[in-house]
Amino acid sequence: MKGNNTLGISPGTRYVGIAIFQDGNLHDWKIRNFTGAWTENKLESALAYIEELIINQFVKNIACKLPHSSRCSHGLKILIEKIKEIAKRFKINLHLYNIDQLKEYFKFDISNKEDLAGYLCSKYPELIKTFNKLRASKHGYHLRAFEAISAGLHYHNNNCNAE
């Protein structure tokens, strides 16, 4: 899978949302769980997973959705810093987005993250099953995938179409 591939990431200390764009097309999306208390081993496991994706998917760009500063634990801050280091080491373009930047980019009335997920379903109908799981759940588990998709799409549309 060579080309201009973008990895969208919505990081977390329990689970990480991932989206892979291949030449601007949504290729894959998932949630990866990292169970247990936050430890150095858990951090290394999350970083190894991201590095594996970079290598196996020929990633040239990373778009990372940043959590709100009031919801960002010490472990999550370390994870984000390590993602920055990985991007630098692999010489990968990296861009960081907060939720307000993502909402603004899609330029329509998005009042919450579920609205953003609904919009992405209109663009990618294959996401409807994941969206229905999101709506049926009391937890934001599946939101991570939609955040990763929105970050990856934003990055690709703003930075890769000119290449």
Legacy VTK file of the C-alpha trace (Angstrom):
# vtk DataFile Version 3.0
C-alpha trace
ASCII
DATASET POLYDATA
POINTS 163 float
0.000 0.000 0.000
2.345 2.701 -1.197
1.331 6.264 -1.903
0.591 9.362 0.102
-0.731 7.647 3.211
-1.961 9.497 6.263
-2.383 8.051 9.734
-5.090 9.719 11.811
-4.708 9.219 15.555
-6.959 10.041 18.473
-4.729 9.124 21.407
-5.818 7.951 24.815
-4.366 6.065 27.740
-6.994 3.307 27.532
-7.655 3.161 23.803
-6.423 4.824 20.660
-8.504 5.667 17.590
-6.780 4.979 14.288
-7.628 5.877 10.688
-5.582 5.105 7.601
-6.031 7.183 4.454
-4.493 5.868 1.253
-4.090 8.657 -1.289
-7.003 10.471 0.348
-9.348 7.474 0.507
-10.375 6.063 3.871
-8.699 2.662 3.872
-9.192 1.451 7.453
-10.261 2.611 10.899
-10.247 0.954 14.295
-9.951 1.326 18.018
-7.004 -0.289 19.758
-7.406 -1.113 23.452
-4.566 -0.857 25.939
-5.974 -2.327 29.135
-4.720 -1.961 32.656
-3.206 0.823 34.668
-0.934 3.329 32.970
2.616 1.996 33.060
5.806 2.332 31.071
4.993 -1.027 29.443
1.576 0.212 28.374
3.153 3.340 26.881
5.712 1.232 25.008
2.957 -1.051 23.735
0.975 1.907 22.348
4.073 3.392 20.732
5.094 0.044 19.219
1.608 -0.261 17.706
1.870 3.200 16.139
5.339 2.457 14.777
4.082 -0.837 13.322
1.305 1.030 11.520
3.773 3.586 10.164
5.994 0.866 8.752
3.311 -1.526 7.488
1.064 1.151 5.984
3.863 3.275 4.467
2.680 6.327 6.415
4.032 9.685 5.241
1.761 11.933 7.319
0.303 11.830 10.820
-2.719 13.851 11.908
-3.316 13.711 15.641
-6.446 14.935 17.399
-5.438 16.534 20.673
-7.623 16.089 23.746
-8.897 19.128 25.603
-6.249 20.310 28.060
-8.620 19.831 31.013
-8.998 16.141 30.095
-5.339 15.458 29.391
-3.638 13.278 32.000
0.088 13.169 32.585
0.247 9.805 30.787
-1.599 11.177 27.778
0.736 14.168 27.582
3.695 11.779 27.532
2.048 9.668 24.813
1.505 12.738 22.627
5.109 13.866 23.111
6.311 10.388 22.142
4.140 10.474 18.998
5.862 13.742 18.099
9.237 12.055 18.595
8.219 9.108 16.405
7.139 11.460 13.620
10.450 13.278 13.819
12.461 10.043 13.853
10.599 8.630 10.836
10.681 12.046 9.121
6.893 12.072 8.850
4.768 15.209 8.509
2.811 15.746 11.724
-0.076 18.073 12.408
-2.018 18.407 15.651
-5.686 19.421 15.809
-8.002 20.196 18.680
-11.717 19.493 18.388
-12.574 23.137 17.667
-10.230 23.146 14.657
-11.868 19.989 13.338
-15.382 21.364 13.798
-14.396 24.615 12.101
-12.807 22.798 9.179
-15.962 20.913 8.291
-17.817 24.270 8.158
-21.274 23.399 9.243
-23.153 23.469 12.503
-21.451 20.842 14.608
-22.495 21.230 18.195
-20.871 18.043 19.471
-18.654 15.133 18.506
-21.629 12.962 17.590
-22.629 15.549 14.958
-19.099 15.319 13.562
-19.396 11.518 13.443
-22.746 11.832 11.651
-21.221 14.143 9.070
-18.388 11.677 8.446
-20.985 8.940 7.880
-22.541 11.039 5.125
-19.119 11.181 3.463
-18.196 7.553 4.206
-21.320 5.336 4.418
-19.153 2.414 5.525
-18.937 4.149 8.920
-22.652 3.809 9.648
-22.239 0.542 11.582
-19.596 2.159 13.814
-21.812 5.242 14.192
-24.738 3.093 15.328
-22.479 1.466 17.939
-21.480 4.939 19.099
-25.092 6.042 19.462
-26.059 2.843 21.312
-23.202 3.168 23.792
-23.141 5.288 26.919
-19.379 5.602 26.571
-17.385 7.546 23.998
-15.397 4.479 22.968
-16.197 4.716 19.250
-15.709 8.485 19.166
-11.966 7.886 19.040
-12.272 6.340 15.576
-14.295 9.299 14.293
-11.831 11.781 15.790
-8.957 9.956 14.086
-10.852 9.932 10.777
-11.661 13.644 10.997
-8.034 14.535 11.810
-6.718 12.398 8.951
-9.238 13.799 6.492
-8.511 17.382 7.568
-4.767 16.846 7.176
-5.049 15.172 3.806
-7.400 17.753 2.329
-5.296 20.708 3.524
-1.819 19.343 2.898
-1.771 16.503 0.377
-4.014 17.621 -2.454
-1.393 20.124 -3.597
1.311 17.434 -3.863
LINES 1 164
163 0 1 2 3 4 5 6 7 8 9 10 11 12 13 14 15 16 17 18 19 20 21 22 23 24 25 26 27 28 29 30 31 32 33 34 35 36 37 38 39 40 41 42 43 44 45 46 47 48 49 50 51 52 53 54 55 56 57 58 59 60 61 62 63 64 65 66 67 68 69 70 71 72 73 74 75 76 77 78 79 80 81 82 83 84 85 86 87 88 89 90 91 92 93 94 95 96 97 98 99 100 101 102 103 104 105 106 107 108 109 110 111 112 113 114 115 116 117 118 119 120 121 122 123 124 125 126 127 128 129 130 131 132 133 134 135 136 137 138 139 140 141 142 143 144 145 146 147 148 149 150 151 152 153 154 155 156 157 158 159 160 161 162
